[in-house]
Amino acid sequence: MNKNIPCTKILLAKNEAGSAGYCESCDVVELGIGAISIRIVATDLYYIAQLLKVADTNMAHYHLAKDCEQHQSVQSTEVVH
């Protein structure tokens, strides 16, 4: 953080989950998620975005596998008349 230059935040994104802003003088991205505020070096934003994309994909696969497992469990317990 450069103490000689005042912070000027630029809103990068905002949705139901939170917001992301950028301070050019500090070269920091601030993520606001609920009551939590995280300041990260701007160059790390790419890696965090990749991490979240992989986590989102893996979560989708997890839910799909769990749904298939539950569906198979229901089918094996049905009584045929």
C-alpha angles and dihedrals in degrees: 000000000000107000093196095061120060117235116256111188121209117200108234100175143346135186141143091295097053143277143284123213134177131217109200095194091054095033087224132136115213116206116198115197113170108304092343123096120190123189115200135175106265093236089062093058091086092054093047090049090052091048091052092046091054091045091050092050092047091048090053090050090048092053091046092052091046092050091050091048092051092046091052091047091053092048093051092052097048115110116229114221 
